[in-house]
Amino acid sequence: MKFKWFLTILFTMLCFGLTGSLSFAKEATMSPRITTYDGKSFAGFQDPEYLSYDQALREYLVKRIDQRFGIVLDPKKYSGFNLLEIEALLKCKKSNEPFEMFLKMFPKHR
């Protein structure tokens, strides 16, 4: 009898968790320009395909950071991977902390 209740509760929790994760997945759609590079490997940082991928990633992330946090960043100043880190830090920052202190941690490019 206890096992039956345990399975019922477990099944209910899994259904709610799956429904919640699917709703979050709909919100986070990637740009088609970025998904064209899925699974590709690059020869190095000077590879023309890598440079176009990095540019597309920067533009996408700058737009997403502006939409979520209201912070306008220049895509030419940060690499795509730095922008990913900045976004992660902005998600974790406290509401009373200024975002400028997080931006000082990242080197500016070009």
TITORFI-309799 format. One record per residue: residue number from 1; x, y, z of N, C-alpha, C in turn. Coordinates in steps of 0.05 Angstrom, whole numbers. Atoms other than C-alpha are relative to their C-alpha. Example, Ala and Ser with C-alpha at 12.3 -4.5 7.8 and 13.67 -1.06 7.14 Angstrom:
+-----+--------+--------+--------+--------+--------+--------+--------+--------+--------+
!  nr !   n_c1 !   n_c2 !   n_c3 !  ca_c1 !  ca_c2 !  ca_c3 !   c_c1 !   c_c2 !   c_c3 !
+-----+--------+--------+--------+--------+--------+--------+--------+--------+--------+
!   1 !     18 !    -24 !      0 !    246 !    -90 !    156 !     18 !     24 !      0 !
!   2 !    -16 !    -24 !     -1 !    273 !    -21 !    143 !    -15 !     22 !     14 !
+-----+--------+--------+--------+--------+--------+--------+--------+--------+--------+
END
This chain:
+-----+--------+--------+--------+--------+--------+--------+--------+--------+--------+
!  nr !   n_c1 !   n_c2 !   n_c3 !  ca_c1 !  ca_c2 !  ca_c3 !   c_c1 !   c_c2 !   c_c3 !
+-----+--------+--------+--------+--------+--------+--------+--------+--------+--------+
!   1 !     17 !    -24 !      0 !      0 !      0 !      0 !     17 !     25 !      0 !
!   2 !    -18 !    -23 !     -1 !     56 !     48 !     18 !     15 !      4 !    -27 !
!   3 !    -14 !     -1 !     25 !     92 !     30 !    -46 !    -17 !     12 !    -22 !
!   4 !     19 !    -12 !     20 !     30 !     48 !    -87 !     -1 !     30 !      3 !
!   5 !      1 !    -29 !     -5 !     27 !    117 !    -55 !     27 !     13 !     -8 !
!   6 !    -27 !    -11 !      7 !    102 !    127 !    -65 !      2 !      3 !    -31 !
!   7 !     -1 !     -2 !     29 !     96 !    111 !   -140 !    -18 !     22 !    -10 !
!   8 !     18 !    -21 !      9 !     36 !    157 !   -147 !     12 !     28 !      4 !
!   9 !    -13 !    -25 !     -5 !     73 !    215 !   -115 !     24 !      5 !    -18 !
!  10 !    -23 !     -2 !     18 !    136 !    201 !   -155 !     -9 !      6 !    -29 !
!  11 !     11 !     -5 !     27 !     96 !    199 !   -220 !    -10 !     28 !     -3 !
!  12 !     10 !    -27 !      0 !     62 !    264 !   -203 !     22 !     21 !     -1 !
!  13 !    -23 !    -18 !      0 !    128 !    299 !   -188 !     14 !      0 !    -27 !
!  14 !    -13 !      1 !     26 !    158 !    274 !   -253 !    -16 !     14 !    -22 !
!  15 !     17 !    -13 !     20 !     98 !    299 !   -293 !      3 !     30 !      3 !
!  16 !     -3 !    -29 !     -4 !    103 !    369 !   -262 !     28 !      9 !     -8 !
!  17 !    -27 !     -8 !      8 !    178 !    371 !   -272 !      4 !      0 !    -30 !
!  18 !     -2 !      1 !     29 !    173 !    350 !   -344 !    -15 !     23 !    -13 !
!  19 !     15 !    -22 !     11 !    119 !    401 !   -358 !     14 !     26 !      4 !
!  20 !    -15 !    -24 !     -5 !    160 !    456 !   -326 !     24 !      3 !    -17 !
!  21 !    -24 !     -2 !     16 !    223 !    439 !   -363 !     -7 !      5 !    -30 !
!  22 !      8 !     -5 !     28 !    186 !    438 !   -430 !     -8 !     29 !     -4 !
!  23 !      8 !    -28 !      3 !    157 !    507 !   -417 !     25 !     18 !     -1 !
!  24 !    -24 !    -16 !      0 !    227 !    535 !   -403 !     15 !     -4 !    -27 !
!  25 !    -14 !      5 !     25 !    254 !    502 !   -466 !    -12 !     16 !    -23 !
!  26 !     13 !    -16 !     21 !    204 !    539 !   -510 !     10 !     28 !      0 !
!  27 !    -10 !    -27 !     -3 !    230 !    605 !   -483 !     27 !      4 !    -12 !
!  28 !    -28 !     -3 !      8 !    302 !    592 !   -500 !      6 !    -12 !    -27 !
!  29 !     -6 !     10 !     27 !    306 !    584 !   -575 !     25 !     15 !    -10 !
!  30 !    -25 !    -11 !     10 !    373 !    595 !   -608 !     -5 !     12 !    -27 !
!  31 !      1 !    -13 !     26 !    384 !    639 !   -668 !      8 !    -20 !    -21 !
!  32 !     -8 !     18 !     21 !    387 !    601 !   -734 !     29 !      4 !     -9 !
!  33 !    -28 !     -6 !      8 !    454 !    635 !   -748 !     19 !    -16 !     18 !
!  34 !    -18 !     14 !    -19 !    484 !    601 !   -686 !     -3 !    -30 !     -4 !
!  35 !      4 !     29 !      2 !    453 !    533 !   -696 !     12 !    -12 !    -25 !
!  36 !    -14 !     11 !     24 !    485 !    526 !   -765 !     28 !    -10 !      7 !
!  37 !    -27 !      8 !     -8 !    551 !    516 !   -728 !     -1 !    -24 !     19 !
!  38 !      2 !     23 !    -19 !    525 !    458 !   -684 !     17 !    -23 !    -10 !
!  39 !    -16 !     23 !      6 !    575 !    402 !   -683 !     25 !      5 !    -16 !
!  40 !    -24 !     -6 !     16 !    629 !    437 !   -722 !     24 !      5 !     18 !
!  41 !    -25 !     -6 !    -14 !    701 !    441 !   -700 !     15 !     20 !    -18 !
!  42 !    -14 !    -21 !     14 !    746 !    498 !   -719 !     30 !     -4 !      2 !
!  43 !    -29 !      4 !      1 !    820 !    499 !   -737 !     14 !     17 !     21 !
!  44 !    -12 !    -18 !    -20 !    834 !    557 !   -689 !    -16 !     25 !      2 !
!  45 !     14 !    -25 !     -4 !    815 !    626 !   -667 !      0 !     18 !    -25 !
!  46 !     -1 !    -16 !     24 !    834 !    655 !   -735 !    -15 !    -12 !    -23 !
!  47 !     16 !     14 !     20 !    791 !    606 !   -774 !    -24 !     18 !     -8 !
!  48 !     22 !    -18 !      8 !    740 !    648 !   -815 !    -27 !    -10 !      9 !
!  49 !     25 !     10 !    -10 !    683 !    601 !   -795 !     -3 !      5 !     30 !
!  50 !      1 !     -5 !    -28 !    701 !    609 !   -722 !     -6 !     30 !      5 !
!  51 !      5 !    -29 !     -3 !    702 !    685 !   -730 !    -29 !      7 !     -5 !
!  52 !     28 !     -6 !      5 !    633 !    686 !   -761 !    -18 !    -12 !     21 !
!  53 !     15 !     11 !    -22 !    607 !    639 !   -707 !      2 !     18 !     25 !
!  54 !     -4 !    -17 !    -23 !    636 !    683 !   -653 !    -16 !     26 !     -3 !
!  55 !     15 !    -25 !      5 !    605 !    745 !   -685 !    -30 !     -5 !      4 !
!  56 !     28 !      7 !     -3 !    536 !    711 !   -689 !     -7 !     -4 !     29 !
!  57 !      5 !      5 !    -29 !    542 !    688 !   -616 !      0 !     26 !     15 !
!  58 !     -1 !    -26 !    -14 !    561 !    758 !   -593 !    -25 !     16 !     -4 !
!  59 !     24 !    -15 !      6 !    503 !    790 !   -628 !    -25 !    -11 !     14 !
!  60 !     22 !     13 !    -13 !    454 !    739 !   -601 !      0 !      5 !     30 !
!  61 !     -2 !     -3 !    -29 !    480 !    744 !   -529 !     -4 !     29 !      8 !
!  62 !      4 !    -29 !     -7 !    481 !    821 !   -529 !    -30 !      6 !     -1 !
!  63 !     29 !     -5 !      2 !    409 !    821 !   -552 !    -15 !    -13 !     24 !
!  64 !     13 !     14 !    -22 !    389 !    769 !   -499 !      6 !     13 !     27 !
!  65 !     -7 !    -14 !    -25 !    426 !    806 !   -442 !    -16 !     26 !      2 !
!  66 !     16 !    -25 !      0 !    391 !    870 !   -463 !    -30 !     -6 !      6 !
!  67 !     27 !      8 !     -5 !    323 !    835 !   -463 !     -5 !     -8 !     29 !
!  68 !      4 !     11 !    -27 !    332 !    800 !   -396 !      7 !     19 !     22 !
!  69 !    -10 !    -16 !    -22 !    371 !    850 !   -356 !     -1 !     30 !     -5 !
!  70 !      1 !    -29 !      6 !    364 !    917 !   -392 !     27 !     12 !     -1 !
!  71 !    -27 !    -10 !      1 !    439 !    924 !   -400 !      9 !     -1 !    -29 !
!  72 !     -9 !     -2 !     28 !    464 !    947 !   -468 !     31 !     -3 !     -1 !
!  73 !    -29 !      5 !      3 !    533 !    918 !   -485 !      8 !      2 !    -29 !
!  74 !    -10 !     -1 !     27 !    576 !    928 !   -546 !     11 !    -27 !     -7 !
!  75 !    -10 !     26 !      7 !    587 !    862 !   -582 !     29 !     -1 !     -9 !
!  76 !    -28 !      0 !      9 !    655 !    884 !   -606 !     19 !      1 !     23 !
!  77 !    -18 !     -2 !    -23 !    683 !    893 !   -536 !      5 !    -26 !     14 !
!  78 !     -2 !     25 !    -14 !    672 !    822 !   -510 !     -1 !    -23 !    -19 !
!  79 !      2 !     24 !     16 !    682 !    753 !   -539 !    -26 !    -14 !      7 !
!  80 !     25 !     14 !     -5 !    623 !    706 !   -544 !      1 !    -15 !     26 !
!  81 !     -2 !     16 !    -24 !    648 !    663 !   -487 !      0 !     19 !     25 !
!  82 !      1 !    -20 !    -22 !    659 !    725 !   -443 !    -29 !      9 !      5 !
!  83 !     28 !     -8 !     -3 !    587 !    745 !   -457 !    -17 !    -22 !     14 !
!  84 !     14 !     22 !    -14 !    563 !    676 !   -435 !      6 !      1 !     30 !
!  85 !     -7 !     -3 !    -29 !    601 !    685 !   -369 !    -14 !     24 !     12 !
!  86 !     12 !    -24 !    -11 !    574 !    755 !   -360 !    -30 !     -5 !      5 !
!  87 !     28 !      6 !     -4 !    503 !    730 !   -370 !     -5 !    -18 !     24 !
!  88 !      3 !     18 !    -23 !    513 !    675 !   -319 !      4 !     15 !     26 !
!  89 !     -5 !    -17 !    -24 !    541 !    725 !   -268 !    -23 !     19 !      5 !
!  90 !     23 !    -18 !     -4 !    483 !    773 !   -280 !    -24 !    -15 !     11 !
!  91 !     21 !     16 !    -11 !    435 !    716 !   -265 !      3 !     -4 !     30 !
!  92 !     -6 !      5 !    -28 !    469 !    706 !   -198 !      3 !     25 !     17 !
!  93 !     -6 !    -24 !    -16 !    480 !    778 !   -177 !    -24 !      8 !     16 !
!  94 !     21 !    -10 !    -17 !    440 !    809 !   -122 !    -11 !     26 !    -12 !
!  95 !     13 !    -23 !     13 !    391 !    864 !   -140 !     13 !     26 !      8 !
!  96 !    -12 !    -25 !     -8 !    429 !    917 !   -101 !     29 !      3 !     -9 !
!  97 !    -28 !     -1 !     10 !    497 !    901 !   -134 !      0 !     13 !    -27 !
!  98 !     -2 !    -12 !     27 !    518 !    944 !   -193 !     12 !    -19 !    -19 !
!  99 !    -10 !     19 !     20 !    530 !    906 !   -257 !     28 !      8 !    -10 !
! 100 !    -26 !     -9 !     11 !    592 !    948 !   -274 !     23 !    -15 !     13 !
! 101 !    -22 !     14 !    -13 !    634 !    910 !   -223 !      4 !    -27 !    -13 !
! 102 !     -3 !     26 !     14 !    620 !    845 !   -261 !     14 !      5 !    -27 !
! 103 !    -12 !     -5 !     26 !    640 !    877 !   -327 !     30 !      6 !      2 !
! 104 !    -28 !     -6 !     -4 !    707 !    899 !   -299 !     17 !    -25 !      0 !
! 105 !    -15 !     25 !     -2 !    727 !    826 !   -291 !      8 !    -11 !    -27 !
! 106 !     -5 !     11 !     26 !    728 !    814 !   -366 !     16 !     19 !    -17 !
! 107 !    -16 !    -17 !     18 !    780 !    839 !   -415 !    -16 !      7 !    -24 !
! 108 !     14 !    -10 !     24 !    754 !    880 !   -473 !     17 !     -6 !    -24 !
! 109 !    -14 !      7 !     25 !    773 !    858 !   -543 !     -1 !     23 !    -19 !
! 110 !     -2 !    -20 !     22 !    794 !    903 !   -600 !      0 !     27 !     11 !
+-----+--------+--------+--------+--------+--------+--------+--------+--------+--------+
END
